[in-house]
């Protein structure tokens, strides 16, 4: 079963950035570190893993792996375009990002025919958000950060989550 609220929250959070920590966030992103959302440090798991790729044309890609269902473990991988702006990183929820996503169930990649019904369900759950701008900033909280999300400029207090920065080789995975 796919959990629409979980998908929505994690996709919003995967488009991330930092207001108070802007230069630190930008330097960490440029250094190739990844953001682990809802980390379980002991198990080395995240509900979402987000990275940033800085293209030569000035665009920033945000590849993200997001847990869309814990049972069976279902992970969607998307690549969205984001921008660093006003101390946050912002991006739009786009149906085409879901259409081009890959989906894995219990570690097995689904082919397009198998993934199509899930993508339809995910797009339907995200329909109210399609075309809306999501900006995320981070506030330091010990060794982690707490997210602060806005949608079209309106704060979303229910979308707060904990995030840590990790190296790609740190052994973290997206899992329940």
N, C-alpha and C positions, 0 to 999 in steps of 0.2 A: 504494500500500500504506500502510495506517495503522500507525503504530508505537505499540503500547499502552504501552510503557515511557515513551516521550516524552510521550504524552498525559498519563499519570499524573503524571509529574514536573512538567510545566509547569502542569497544573491545580492541583497542590498548591502550587506556587510562586506562582501568580497570586493565591492567597488570601494576602495578605502583610501584614506589619507590622514594627514594630521594638521590641525590648526596650530596648537601650541608648540608642536614639535616639527614644524614644516621642514626646516633644513635637515634635521635629523632623519625624518622619514624619507625625504628625497635622497639623501646620501645612502641610507640603508637600502632603498629600492635600487638605486644605481649600482650598489655594491653586489646586487644579486641576492640579497636576503629575501626570504618569503615571510608572509604573515600567516600565522596559525590562529584560526578563530576557534573559541571554546576549547582551549588546549587541555589535554590530560597528559601532563608532563611525565608521569610514571609510566603510562602505556604508550607515550609518544604518538598520540592521536589528536586529530583536529576535526571539527565539523566542516571546515572549509580551509583550503590552502590557496593563497593568492600570491602571485608574483607580478613583476613589472618588466616589460621589455621596451627599451627605448630605441625607437627606429631612427634611421638616418634622416627621414623626412620630418622629424619633430613629433610624430605621433607616439603615443604610449599605449602598448597592448597590455591587457590585464588577463593573463591566463589564470583560471581559477578552477579548482576541483571542489565540488560541493556535494555533501551528503544529502540526498533527496529522500531517502527512506532508510531506516535502520534495519528493517527486517523484510526481505533479505537486504543486506547492505547494497545500496544503489547509489552510485556516484556519477554525477554529471560534470563533464569538463567543458568549459566555455572559454572563449577569448573575446573580450570586450575592449573597446577603445575608451580610455579615460584621459583626463587632463588634470594637471595640478593647477588649482586656481583659488585665490583668496585664502590660502592656508589649508585648503582641503584638496582631496582628489575626488573628482566628479565624473560621472558617466551616466548614460541613459540605459534603461532597461529596453532591450530590443528583441522582438520576436525572432529576428534572423540569427541572433546569437544562440537561441535555443535550437532553431532549425539546424544550425551547423555544429551543434554540440555532439560530443560522444557520450555514450552511457555505458556503464559497466554494472553488472549485477553479480554479486559474490565474486568479484575479480575477473569476470569474463566480459569482454567487450561485445556489445550487441551489434548485430548488423543493422543496416538502415531500416529494413522491414520490421525487425524486432523492436527497435527503438521508437518507431513512428507513433504507436499508441501512447507511449510515455511522454513523448514530446508534445503531443496534442494536449494531454492532461496538464503538463507543466505550463504550457503557453496559456491554457484556460485559467489556471490558478494565478498567473501573472498578468492576465488581461487588464486589470485595473491599473497596473503599473507601467504598461507598455508606453513608451514615449516620454515618461516622466524622468526628470533628472534627480539622481541620488548623489548626495555629497556626504562623505564621511570624514570626520576629524577624530583625533585620538588624544586622550588626556592620560598622562603618565600616572600609573598606579602601582608603586613598587617596581617589580621587575616586568610588569606587563603594562598594557594600555587598556583603557575603556573607550569604546566607540561612542561617537555622537553622530547620529545620522539625521539628515534633512532630506525631504522629498519636495522638490520644487520650492525649496526655501523654508518649508515648514518642519520644525523639529519633530522627531519621532522617538519619544522617550522609551517606548516598548522595544526598540531595536538595539538597545545597548548590549554589548558583548565584551568579553575579554579577548585580547589579542597579544601574542608574543611574536617577536621576530626570530626566525631560525635560519640556519644555513640549509641549502638544498640537500646537502649530504648528511644532515643530522638524523635521518632515519624516521622522520615523522610521516604518517600516512593519514588519509581521510578515512575515518571509520567511526562507527557508533560508540 
